[in-house]
């Protein structure tokens, strides 16, 4: 495991096959600044370029995952009349995260609000601690989601639930997040990091190419009609049969052993 300076806004490490992105602004509730976005983008570039990294885990130091954008930076951008630049920057980075070839897992404890919720919505799998709370705070401060919240949230939880969260600015607990499909797993607070990391290690034992292909199929297919998406699946599945991992997987099945993927 490589170490990074504790003074950094984001700590980037590697745990075997897992690339870890750890928000490190606990004194500011891990709010998102331009520097944080830059670090997330750089980490994704680094992990995708590595042959041995097979998944990405996003977590945070301190009691809370992330309470949204850095409002001091928001005010500074507004004062200079270039707030659009701040929005576009964050939008681009979260789109980059969502479209990463690698599976991205979020581990959420404490508060996950506004921009923090938008960050989670750009991830593929979400672990929530029992004490986690999710919400969209934009309406409370006269703001509007700008990092994908108004579009990704209804796609995950449905239009009515999304509008309720956005209009009311209320929080929901981990149990509701699980029920709504916003979280995949709810675990004890003390076990959050270990459970999420173990899940990522499980992905590391799967076919890297296979998982990357499935992620692309889901993300690309959801933008298409069902007929177009099914045709895409047929084409991609046929091409995937030529991959070395398929040969290894079928051999392992025949020999009653665990596969050893590249």
Backbone as CSV, one residue per row, in Angstrom:
resi,resn,N_x,N_y,N_z,CA_x,CA_y,CA_z,C_x,C_y,C_z
1,UNK,0.850,-1.193,0.000,0.000,0.000,0.000,0.882,1.239,0.000
2,UNK,0.648,2.110,-0.961,1.433,3.328,-1.033,0.765,4.403,-0.202
3,UNK,1.548,5.282,0.391,1.002,6.311,1.265,1.069,7.664,0.585
4,UNK,0.163,8.547,0.959,0.139,9.903,0.446,0.113,10.865,1.615
5,UNK,0.475,12.114,1.368,0.507,13.116,2.425,-0.878,13.338,3.018
6,UNK,-0.963,13.410,4.355,-2.234,13.641,5.022,-2.739,15.054,4.780
7,UNK,-1.878,15.920,4.225,-2.300,17.278,3.947,-3.102,17.360,2.654
8,UNK,-3.098,16.311,1.858,-3.810,16.329,0.600,-5.312,16.282,0.829
9,UNK,-6.054,16.943,-0.062,-7.511,16.940,0.029,-8.081,15.571,-0.281
10,UNK,-7.335,14.788,-1.043,-7.732,13.425,-1.383,-6.516,12.523,-1.221
11,UNK,-6.686,11.400,-0.541,-5.604,10.428,-0.376,-5.817,9.306,-1.381
12,UNK,-4.820,9.072,-2.205,-4.891,8.043,-3.240,-3.957,6.902,-2.852
13,UNK,-4.507,5.699,-2.697,-3.707,4.541,-2.330,-4.138,3.341,-3.161
14,UNK,-3.356,2.268,-3.041,-3.695,1.011,-3.701,-3.669,-0.106,-2.670
15,UNK,-4.716,-0.902,-2.654,-4.805,-2.063,-1.766,-4.945,-3.296,-2.646
16,UNK,-3.803,-3.890,-2.988,-3.782,-5.016,-3.918,-4.417,-4.590,-5.242
17,UNK,-5.560,-5.177,-5.602,-6.180,-4.866,-6.896,-7.171,-3.710,-6.812
18,UNK,-7.227,-3.048,-5.653,-8.215,-1.989,-5.435,-7.545,-0.624,-5.406
19,UNK,-8.011,0.283,-6.233,-7.576,1.666,-6.168,-8.487,2.423,-5.219
20,UNK,-7.913,3.074,-4.208,-8.718,3.738,-3.176,-8.608,5.255,-3.310
21,UNK,-9.759,5.902,-3.388,-9.852,7.361,-3.401,-10.530,7.774,-2.096
22,UNK,-9.778,8.436,-1.220,-10.302,8.776,0.105,-10.380,10.293,0.275
23,UNK,-11.591,10.821,0.349,-11.768,12.249,0.598,-11.179,12.578,1.962
24,UNK,-10.391,13.651,2.020,-9.609,13.910,3.231,-9.745,15.362,3.693
25,UNK,-11.001,15.814,3.790,-11.267,17.159,4.312,-12.287,17.050,5.445
26,UNK,-11.993,16.183,6.390,-12.961,15.906,7.458,-13.358,17.167,8.218
27,UNK,-12.428,18.125,8.341,-12.731,19.359,9.061,-13.755,20.218,8.322
28,UNK,-13.940,19.944,7.019,-14.940,20.656,6.218,-15.999,19.687,5.701
29,UNK,-16.208,18.613,6.438,-17.207,17.599,6.084,-16.977,17.030,4.682
30,UNK,-15.695,16.999,4.290,-15.288,16.433,2.998,-16.012,17.069,1.814
31,UNK,-16.255,18.378,1.911,-16.923,19.069,0.810,-16.029,19.083,-0.427
32,UNK,-16.670,19.195,-1.573,-15.989,19.047,-2.860,-15.534,20.393,-3.407
33,UNK,-14.241,20.507,-3.642,-13.644,21.691,-4.245,-13.095,21.325,-5.616
34,UNK,-12.620,22.311,-6.339,-11.996,22.037,-7.634,-10.776,21.146,-7.469
35,UNK,-10.020,21.350,-6.389,-8.842,20.518,-6.139,-9.238,19.066,-5.895
36,UNK,-10.336,18.857,-5.176,-10.817,17.493,-4.941,-11.217,16.847,-6.256
37,UNK,-11.937,17.578,-7.079,-12.340,17.037,-8.380,-11.127,16.689,-9.232
38,UNK,-10.128,17.560,-9.229,-8.909,17.280,-9.999,-8.241,15.998,-9.514
39,UNK,-8.208,15.809,-8.209,-7.573,14.615,-7.642,-8.341,13.350,-8.000
40,UNK,-9.663,13.428,-7.976,-10.477,12.271,-8.360,-10.223,11.905,-9.815
41,UNK,-10.190,12.904,-10.663,-9.958,12.650,-12.089,-8.575,12.043,-12.322
42,UNK,-7.565,12.582,-11.650,-6.203,12.062,-11.796,-6.113,10.627,-11.294
43,UNK,-6.819,10.325,-10.212,-6.801,8.966,-9.667,-7.426,7.974,-10.637
44,UNK,-8.547,8.346,-11.240,-9.191,7.459,-12.213,-8.262,7.210,-13.390
45,UNK,-7.609,8.253,-13.880,-6.647,8.086,-14.979,-5.544,7.111,-14.578
46,UNK,-5.029,7.275,-13.386,-3.939,6.416,-12.894,-4.394,4.967,-12.753
47,UNK,-5.548,4.762,-12.166,-6.013,3.390,-11.933,-6.354,2.678,-13.240
48,UNK,-6.930,3.397,-14.178,-7.264,2.772,-15.460,-6.013,2.389,-16.237
49,UNK,-4.939,3.136,-16.042,-3.690,2.846,-16.749,-2.925,1.688,-16.126
50,UNK,-3.334,1.263,-14.936,-2.650,0.178,-14.231,-3.244,-1.170,-14.617
51,UNK,-2.388,-2.124,-14.928,-2.863,-3.453,-15.323,-3.437,-4.240,-14.156
52,UNK,-3.005,-3.932,-12.924,-3.426,-4.764,-11.794,-4.601,-4.201,-10.999
53,UNK,-4.987,-2.952,-11.248,-6.146,-2.389,-10.552,-7.425,-2.835,-11.257
54,UNK,-8.334,-3.438,-10.484,-9.554,-3.998,-11.072,-10.833,-3.331,-10.572
55,UNK,-10.725,-2.488,-9.569,-11.893,-1.755,-9.083,-11.424,-0.517,-8.338
56,UNK,-12.362,0.400,-8.099,-12.070,1.647,-7.394,-13.020,1.764,-6.205
57,UNK,-12.465,2.123,-5.048,-13.260,2.351,-3.842,-13.166,3.823,-3.460
58,UNK,-14.315,4.480,-3.337,-14.363,5.867,-2.889,-14.912,5.898,-1.465
59,UNK,-14.138,6.482,-0.560,-14.536,6.560,0.845,-14.092,7.916,1.388
60,UNK,-14.146,8.101,2.696,-13.803,9.398,3.268,-13.291,9.252,4.690
61,UNK,-12.422,10.170,5.079,-11.975,10.243,6.463,-13.046,10.952,7.295
62,UNK,-12.974,10.792,8.603,-13.901,11.496,9.479,-15.262,10.839,9.598
63,UNK,-16.202,11.585,10.163,-17.527,11.044,10.479,-18.488,11.064,9.302
64,UNK,-18.210,11.907,8.303,-19.175,12.095,7.225,-18.533,11.876,5.859
65,UNK,-19.315,11.306,4.955,-18.817,11.035,3.610,-18.572,12.335,2.844
66,UNK,-19.619,13.120,2.649,-19.477,14.385,1.921,-20.789,15.151,2.010
67,UNK,-20.701,16.444,2.349,-21.916,17.250,2.493,-22.130,18.210,1.331
68,UNK,-21.422,17.990,0.216,-21.679,18.793,-0.970,-20.495,19.624,-1.405
69,UNK,-20.792,20.650,-2.180,-19.753,21.524,-2.713,-19.169,22.409,-1.616
70,UNK,-17.935,22.833,-1.831,-17.273,23.780,-0.936,-17.920,25.149,-1.158
71,UNK,-18.756,25.590,-0.226,-19.513,26.824,-0.428,-18.626,28.064,-0.423
72,UNK,-17.469,28.001,0.217,-16.523,29.121,0.131,-16.047,29.285,-1.308
73,UNK,-15.775,28.161,-1.954,-15.337,28.219,-3.349,-16.492,28.632,-4.262
74,UNK,-17.689,28.184,-3.932,-18.871,28.600,-4.692,-19.007,30.120,-4.662
75,UNK,-18.860,30.698,-3.477,-18.969,32.154,-3.339,-17.876,32.873,-4.117
76,UNK,-16.679,32.317,-4.103,-15.569,32.939,-4.829,-15.828,32.930,-6.330
77,UNK,-16.319,31.820,-6.838,-16.640,31.749,-8.269,-17.769,32.720,-8.623
78,UNK,-18.779,32.815,-7.764,-19.889,33.737,-8.029,-19.403,35.181,-8.033
79,UNK,-18.500,35.497,-7.116,-17.978,36.861,-7.035,-17.231,37.245,-8.302
80,UNK,-16.603,36.262,-8.935,-15.861,36.507,-10.177,-16.712,36.267,-11.420
81,UNK,-18.004,36.018,-11.197,-18.961,35.820,-12.288,-18.572,34.665,-13.213
82,UNK,-17.984,33.611,-12.631,-17.640,32.434,-13.448,-18.071,31.147,-12.748
83,UNK,-19.243,31.194,-12.110,-19.751,30.020,-11.413,-19.974,28.861,-12.378
84,UNK,-20.303,29.187,-13.627,-20.508,28.137,-14.624,-19.281,27.262,-14.798
85,UNK,-18.108,27.853,-14.642,-16.861,27.091,-14.768,-16.752,26.041,-13.663
86,UNK,-17.151,26.412,-12.457,-17.125,25.483,-11.323,-18.089,24.318,-11.561
87,UNK,-19.287,24.638,-12.038,-20.285,23.605,-12.316,-19.801,22.670,-13.420
88,UNK,-19.301,23.230,-14.494,-18.856,22.413,-15.626,-17.689,21.513,-15.240
89,UNK,-16.810,22.019,-14.390,-15.664,21.224,-13.938,-16.143,19.991,-13.171
90,UNK,-17.002,20.206,-12.178,-17.520,19.084,-11.402,-18.328,18.122,-12.248
91,UNK,-19.122,18.654,-13.155,-19.925,17.813,-14.054,-19.024,16.906,-14.880
92,UNK,-17.950,17.467,-15.417,-17.039,16.682,-16.258,-16.373,15.566,-15.459
93,UNK,-15.954,15.873,-14.250,-15.256,14.873,-13.436,-16.196,13.736,-13.035
94,UNK,-17.424,14.048,-12.635,-18.351,12.987,-12.244,-18.773,12.151,-13.448
95,UNK,-18.856,12.773,-14.610,-19.133,12.002,-15.823,-17.962,11.080,-16.128
96,UNK,-16.761,11.574,-15.912,-15.556,10.746,-16.104,-15.569,9.564,-15.143
97,UNK,-15.971,9.813,-13.904,-16.058,8.749,-12.909,-17.101,7.715,-13.320
98,UNK,-18.276,8.184,-13.699,-19.358,7.283,-14.088,-18.963,6.424,-15.283
99,UNK,-18.234,7.006,-16.215,-17.873,6.302,-17.442,-16.517,5.610,-17.365
100,UNK,-15.933,5.581,-16.178,-14.684,4.842,-16.019,-14.899,3.395,-16.426
101,UNK,-13.897,2.818,-17.050,-13.995,1.411,-17.441,-14.035,0.499,-16.225
102,UNK,-13.504,0.968,-15.105,-13.443,0.158,-13.884,-14.728,0.293,-13.071
103,UNK,-15.131,-0.752,-12.359,-16.267,-0.620,-11.443,-15.890,0.276,-10.268
104,UNK,-16.793,1.166,-9.897,-16.539,2.128,-8.824,-17.508,1.863,-7.675
105,UNK,-16.952,1.639,-6.488,-17.729,1.319,-5.288,-17.603,2.477,-4.305
106,UNK,-18.716,2.916,-3.740,-18.701,3.974,-2.727,-18.995,3.383,-1.358
107,UNK,-18.275,3.864,-0.345,-18.515,3.469,1.047,-18.929,4.722,1.812
108,UNK,-20.190,4.784,2.218,-20.774,6.010,2.766,-21.071,5.864,4.253
109,UNK,-20.516,6.763,5.047,-20.859,6.855,6.463,-21.308,8.287,6.750
110,UNK,-22.113,8.454,7.786,-22.537,9.799,8.160,-23.381,10.445,7.080
111,UNK,-23.131,11.730,6.838,-23.941,12.492,5.897,-23.424,12.376,4.470
112,UNK,-24.353,12.212,3.554,-24.067,12.201,2.114,-25.118,13.097,1.470
113,UNK,-24.763,14.360,1.247,-25.746,15.365,0.876,-25.341,16.131,-0.376
114,UNK,-26.341,16.567,-1.141,-26.150,17.463,-2.282,-25.058,16.945,-3.222
115,UNK,-23.938,17.677,-3.328,-22.869,17.222,-4.207,-22.303,15.877,-3.811
116,UNK,-22.357,15.544,-2.511,-21.934,14.216,-2.068,-22.854,13.140,-2.608
117,UNK,-24.164,13.428,-2.628,-25.123,12.503,-3.218,-24.865,12.362,-4.711
118,UNK,-24.552,13.467,-5.370,-24.261,13.419,-6.806,-23.007,12.584,-7.080
119,UNK,-22.031,12.661,-6.189,-20.835,11.829,-6.321,-21.202,10.351,-6.230
120,UNK,-22.023,9.995,-5.252,-22.442,8.603,-5.075,-23.248,8.114,-6.277
121,UNK,-24.075,8.982,-6.840,-24.889,8.601,-7.992,-24.049,8.279,-9.218
122,UNK,-22.810,8.767,-9.249,-21.911,8.465,-10.364,-21.147,7.164,-10.147
123,UNK,-21.349,6.522,-8.991,-20.686,5.251,-8.685,-21.581,4.078,-9.096
124,UNK,-21.000,2.885,-9.120,-21.726,1.704,-9.589,-22.382,0.911,-8.469
125,UNK,-21.717,0.803,-7.329,-22.209,0.028,-6.191,-22.005,0.868,-4.936
126,UNK,-23.001,0.867,-4.042,-22.935,1.721,-2.854,-23.120,0.896,-1.584
127,UNK,-22.129,0.996,-0.687,-22.226,0.458,0.667,-22.565,1.618,1.596
128,UNK,-23.556,1.432,2.446,-23.934,2.469,3.405,-23.802,1.934,4.821
129,UNK,-23.188,2.717,5.681,-23.172,2.378,7.102,-24.578,2.566,7.667
130,UNK,-24.888,1.842,8.724,-26.235,1.921,9.306,-26.619,3.341,9.706
131,UNK,-25.625,4.130,10.082,-25.909,5.499,10.501,-25.869,6.520,9.383
132,UNK,-25.716,6.085,8.146,-25.618,7.010,7.014,-26.952,7.707,6.761
133,UNK,-26.863,8.934,6.263,-28.041,9.702,5.878,-27.794,10.309,4.496
134,UNK,-28.807,10.224,3.635,-28.700,10.714,2.267,-29.728,11.823,2.042
135,UNK,-29.335,12.839,1.274,-30.291,13.900,0.976,-29.768,14.856,-0.071
136,UNK,-30.683,15.676,-0.594,-30.305,16.716,-1.549,-30.665,18.065,-0.936
137,UNK,-29.656,18.861,-0.649,-29.856,20.098,0.106,-30.017,21.335,-0.772
138,UNK,-29.971,21.181,-2.089,-29.922,22.355,-2.956,-31.086,23.322,-2.707
139,UNK,-32.314,22.792,-2.621,-33.484,23.660,-2.469,-33.441,24.462,-1.171
140,UNK,-32.792,23.924,-0.164,-32.710,24.608,1.129,-31.937,25.913,1.021
141,UNK,-31.039,25.993,0.037,-30.194,27.181,-0.110,-30.442,27.903,-1.432
142,UNK,-31.554,27.598,-2.086,-31.886,28.278,-3.329,-31.057,27.840,-4.513
143,UNK,-30.399,26.693,-4.394,-29.534,26.195,-5.461,-30.243,25.121,-6.279
144,UNK,-29.623,24.749,-7.380,-30.137,23.708,-8.268,-29.018,22.704,-8.512
145,UNK,-29.305,21.404,-8.530,-28.249,20.420,-8.816,-27.565,20.720,-10.147
146,UNK,-26.244,20.617,-10.156,-25.493,20.880,-11.382,-24.515,19.795,-11.748
147,UNK,-24.402,18.773,-10.883,-23.442,17.691,-11.132,-24.151,16.361,-11.389
148,UNK,-25.321,16.453,-12.000,-26.018,15.243,-12.421,-27.143,14.803,-11.522
149,UNK,-27.362,15.474,-10.396,-28.370,15.024,-9.447,-29.773,14.977,-10.006
150,UNK,-30.144,15.986,-10.794,-31.513,16.038,-11.316,-31.764,14.984,-12.383
151,UNK,-30.706,14.405,-12.938,-30.855,13.405,-13.992,-30.570,11.992,-13.502
152,UNK,-29.523,11.820,-12.707,-29.183,10.469,-12.241,-30.118,9.999,-11.125
153,UNK,-30.513,10.904,-10.235,-31.339,10.486,-9.099,-32.664,9.858,-9.544
154,UNK,-33.438,10.481,-10.455,-34.686,9.834,-10.878,-34.461,8.529,-11.620
155,UNK,-33.313,8.384,-12.259,-33.018,7.123,-12.941,-32.733,5.998,-11.945
156,UNK,-32.294,6.371,-10.757,-31.976,5.369,-9.733,-33.183,5.075,-8.838
157,UNK,-33.866,6.116,-8.364,-34.935,5.909,-7.374,-36.331,6.144,-7.927
158,UNK,-36.437,6.636,-9.153,-37.741,6.963,-9.721,-38.033,8.448,-9.612
159,UNK,-38.879,8.934,-10.513,-39.139,10.367,-10.612,-39.772,10.948,-9.349
160,UNK,-40.792,10.293,-8.802,-41.503,10.868,-7.659,-40.612,10.942,-6.417
161,UNK,-39.862,9.889,-6.161,-38.972,9.909,-5.004,-37.875,10.955,-5.183
162,UNK,-37.363,11.062,-6.408,-36.315,12.052,-6.673,-36.839,13.467,-6.446
163,UNK,-38.019,13.759,-6.974,-38.588,15.093,-6.795,-38.871,15.383,-5.327
164,UNK,-39.337,14.388,-4.599,-39.568,14.551,-3.159,-38.283,14.947,-2.443
165,UNK,-37.200,14.211,-2.710,-35.925,14.522,-2.051,-35.432,15.908,-2.431
166,UNK,-35.562,16.262,-3.711,-35.061,17.558,-4.165,-35.921,18.702,-3.644
167,UNK,-37.247,18.563,-3.699,-38.133,19.630,-3.227,-38.008,19.856,-1.719
168,UNK,-38.035,18.778,-0.956,-38.110,18.871,0.508,-36.767,19.097,1.182
169,UNK,-35.684,18.710,0.512,-34.330,18.761,1.089,-34.221,17.888,2.339
170,UNK,-35.137,16.932,2.486,-35.091,16.063,3.664,-34.040,14.968,3.494
171,UNK,-33.691,14.332,4.600,-32.733,13.234,4.584,-33.476,11.912,4.692
172,UNK,-32.910,10.869,4.119,-33.415,9.518,4.340,-32.305,8.690,4.974
173,UNK,-32.693,7.691,5.746,-31.693,6.869,6.414,-31.216,5.741,5.507
174,UNK,-30.274,4.968,5.998,-29.663,3.916,5.189,-30.680,2.856,4.783
175,UNK,-31.615,2.561,5.679,-32.632,1.559,5.369,-33.500,1.998,4.198
176,UNK,-33.909,3.259,4.196,-34.699,3.787,3.082,-33.875,3.822,1.804
177,UNK,-32.602,4.199,1.925,-31.727,4.224,0.749,-31.617,2.837,0.127
178,UNK,-31.538,1.822,0.974,-31.494,0.442,0.482,-32.813,0.077,-0.196
179,UNK,-33.912,0.437,0.419,-35.233,0.131,-0.124,-35.475,0.826,-1.457
180,UNK,-34.937,2.027,-1.598,-35.126,2.805,-2.823,-34.157,2.413,-3.934
181,UNK,-33.143,1.638,-3.614,-32.144,1.286,-4.608,-30.997,2.270,-4.695
182,UNK,-30.950,3.217,-3.758,-29.852,4.182,-3.728,-28.595,3.552,-3.149
183,UNK,-28.770,2.591,-2.247,-27.662,1.813,-1.684,-27.878,0.341,-2.015
184,UNK,-26.769,-0.377,-2.205,-26.839,-1.820,-2.469,-26.752,-2.645,-1.194
185,UNK,-25.960,-2.154,-0.228,-25.720,-2.891,1.013,-25.730,-1.920,2.185
186,UNK,-26.297,-2.355,3.306,-26.209,-1.609,4.562,-25.475,-2.484,5.569
187,UNK,-24.419,-1.935,6.161,-23.580,-2.704,7.083,-23.354,-1.898,8.357
188,UNK,-22.879,-2.564,9.390,-22.555,-1.876,10.642,-21.504,-0.802,10.388
189,UNK,-21.633,0.317,11.083,-20.705,1.433,10.873,-19.253,0.993,10.992
190,UNK,-18.954,0.181,12.001,-17.572,-0.235,12.250,-17.029,-1.146,11.160
191,UNK,-17.916,-1.756,10.383,-17.493,-2.710,9.362,-17.572,-2.152,7.944
192,UNK,-17.923,-0.877,7.820,-18.150,-0.299,6.492,-16.956,-0.462,5.573
193,UNK,-15.793,0.020,6.017,-14.626,0.012,5.141,-14.197,-1.409,4.805
194,UNK,-14.170,-2.289,5.795,-13.718,-3.662,5.549,-14.679,-4.408,4.628
195,UNK,-15.979,-4.192,4.791,-16.962,-4.863,3.936,-16.856,-4.370,2.496
196,UNK,-16.737,-3.063,2.323,-16.623,-2.510,0.974,-15.321,-2.948,0.313
197,UNK,-14.243,-2.966,1.092,-12.952,-3.379,0.548,-12.973,-4.853,0.159
198,UNK,-13.590,-5.687,0.979,-13.680,-7.112,0.659,-14.501,-7.331,-0.608
199,UNK,-15.543,-6.554,-0.778,-16.331,-6.640,-2.012,-15.452,-6.312,-3.221
200,UNK,-14.649,-5.260,-3.090,-13.738,-4.887,-4.182,-12.724,-5.993,-4.449
201,UNK,-12.222,-6.628,-3.396,-11.293,-7.746,-3.582,-11.980,-8.901,-4.305
202,UNK,-13.267,-9.103,-4.041,-14.019,-10.128,-4.766,-14.055,-9.804,-6.255
203,UNK,-14.272,-8.540,-6.583,-14.249,-8.135,-7.990,-12.880,-8.397,-8.603
204,UNK,-11.831,-8.276,-7.785,-10.476,-8.519,-8.267,-10.239,-9.953,-8.684
205,UNK,-11.066,-10.860,-8.188,-10.937,-12.271,-8.568,-11.787,-12.614,-9.792
206,UNK,-12.539,-11.663,-10.275,-13.335,-11.862,-11.481,-12.535,-11.427,-12.712
207,UNK,-13.094,-11.675,-13.860,-12.445,-11.265,-15.106,-12.504,-9.746,-15.246
208,UNK,-11.347,-9.108,-15.291,-11.303,-7.647,-15.434,-11.990,-7.220,-16.723
209,UNK,-11.648,-7.906,-17.811,-12.246,-7.562,-19.095,-13.738,-7.810,-19.114
210,UNK,-14.162,-8.905,-18.481,-15.582,-9.221,-18.446,-16.385,-8.180,-17.694
211,UNK,-15.888,-7.762,-16.541,-16.593,-6.754,-15.746,-16.627,-5.417,-16.477
212,UNK,-15.515,-5.044,-17.093,-15.478,-3.785,-17.828,-16.473,-3.802,-18.984
213,UNK,-16.570,-4.945,-19.657,-17.506,-5.064,-20.773,-18.949,-4.979,-20.287
214,UNK,-19.261,-5.642,-19.169,-20.621,-5.588,-18.629,-20.994,-4.171,-18.205
215,UNK,-20.054,-3.458,-17.608,-20.343,-2.082,-17.213,-20.657,-1.234,-18.437
216,UNK,-19.860,-1.405,-19.482,-20.093,-0.624,-20.706,-21.449,-0.969,-21.316
217,UNK,-21.798,-2.254,-21.309,-23.090,-2.671,-21.857,-24.254,-2.013,-21.114
218,UNK,-24.182,-2.022,-19.795,-25.270,-1.440,-19.004,-25.361,0.062,-19.231
219,UNK,-24.223,0.758,-19.154,-24.245,2.211,-19.282,-24.607,2.659,-20.692
220,UNK,-24.114,1.956,-21.695,-24.458,2.313,-23.074,-25.886,1.889,-23.405
221,UNK,-26.256,0.696,-22.952,-27.561,0.164,-23.302,-28.724,0.939,-22.736
222,UNK,-28.550,1.520,-21.558,-29.654,2.239,-20.921,-30.026,3.506,-21.686
223,UNK,-29.121,3.955,-22.564,-29.396,5.130,-23.385,-30.135,4.774,-24.672
224,UNK,-30.292,3.481,-24.946,-30.869,3.011,-26.202,-32.274,2.464,-25.991
225,UNK,-32.967,2.224,-27.089,-34.229,1.491,-27.000,-33.910,0.054,-26.610
226,UNK,-34.906,-0.692,-26.121,-34.651,-2.058,-25.700,-34.171,-2.914,-26.872
227,UNK,-34.717,-2.702,-28.054,-34.288,-3.486,-29.215,-32.835,-3.182,-29.574
228,UNK,-32.473,-1.903,-29.551,-31.092,-1.519,-29.855,-30.137,-2.052,-28.794
229,UNK,-30.557,-1.992,-27.534,-29.698,-2.455,-26.444,-29.480,-3.964,-26.511
230,UNK,-30.527,-4.713,-26.832,-30.388,-6.165,-26.950,-29.492,-6.535,-28.123
231,UNK,-29.599,-5.791,-29.209,-28.728,-6.037,-30.361,-27.277,-5.752,-29.996
232,UNK,-27.060,-4.695,-29.210,-25.707,-4.375,-28.749,-25.165,-5.503,-27.891
233,UNK,-25.996,-6.039,-26.994,-25.564,-7.133,-26.131,-25.150,-8.353,-26.946
234,UNK,-25.953,-8.708,-27.931,-25.636,-9.868,-28.771,-24.293,-9.672,-29.465
235,UNK,-24.073,-8.479,-30.016,-22.829,-8.209,-30.737,-21.626,-8.257,-29.804
236,UNK,-21.745,-7.618,-28.648,-20.620,-7.556,-27.713,-20.340,-8.927,-27.108
237,UNK,-21.389,-9.678,-26.767,-21.199,-11.012,-26.190,-20.496,-11.935,-27.174
238,UNK,-20.835,-11.810,-28.445,-20.171,-12.623,-29.458,-18.695,-12.302,-29.568
239,UNK,-18.373,-11.010,-29.537,-16.972,-10.595,-29.609,-16.203,-11.040,-28.366
240,UNK,-16.868,-11.001,-27.215,-16.200,-11.336,-25.955,-15.793,-12.799,-25.873
241,UNK,-16.431,-13.665,-26.645,-16.113,-15.090,-26.591,-14.679,-15.383,-27.006
242,UNK,-14.061,-14.453,-27.722,-12.683,-14.657,-28.171,-11.660,-14.240,-27.120
243,UNK,-12.106,-13.684,-26.005,-11.183,-13.191,-24.984,-10.504,-14.345,-24.251
244,UNK,-9.218,-14.186,-23.892,-8.496,-15.233,-23.151,-9.177,-15.615,-21.838
245,UNK,-9.816,-14.643,-21.178,-10.474,-14.942,-19.906,-11.612,-15.943,-20.075
246,UNK,-12.255,-15.941,-21.233,-13.330,-16.906,-21.471,-12.757,-18.316,-21.531
247,UNK,-11.639,-18.468,-22.231,-10.989,-19.782,-22.306,-10.584,-20.263,-20.919
248,UNK,-10.007,-19.359,-20.124,-9.596,-19.719,-18.766,-10.809,-20.072,-17.907
249,UNK,-11.869,-19.306,-18.022,-13.059,-19.567,-17.229,-13.697,-20.907,-17.549
250,UNK,-13.795,-21.234,-18.828,-14.384,-22.512,-19.231,-13.490,-23.684,-18.838
251,UNK,-12.171,-23.482,-18.941,-11.239,-24.538,-18.525,-11.346,-24.780,-17.025
252,UNK,-11.441,-23.695,-16.257,-11.563,-23.822,-14.802,-12.848,-24.555,-14.425
253,UNK,-13.921,-24.266,-15.137,-15.190,-24.952,-14.862,-15.061,-26.455,-15.131
254,UNK,-14.449,-26.793,-16.269,-14.297,-28.208,-16.634,-13.378,-28.946,-15.663
255,UNK,-12.373,-28.225,-15.147,-11.391,-28.846,-14.253,-11.762,-28.699,-12.779
256,UNK,-12.928,-28.122,-12.518,-13.438,-27.944,-11.144,-12.437,-27.212,-10.244
257,UNK,-11.958,-26.078,-10.727,-11.027,-25.238,-9.975,-11.441,-23.782,-10.131
258,UNK,-10.839,-22.909,-9.323,-11.086,-21.477,-9.464,-10.312,-20.942,-10.657
259,UNK,-10.906,-20.073,-11.454,-10.180,-19.511,-12.593,-9.066,-18.573,-12.145
260,UNK,-8.040,-18.487,-12.952,-6.918,-17.587,-12.698,-6.867,-16.602,-13.855
261,UNK,-7.659,-15.541,-13.745,-7.763,-14.585,-14.832,-6.530,-13.692,-14.905
262,UNK,-6.279,-13.174,-16.088,-5.135,-12.284,-16.297,-5.352,-10.972,-15.546
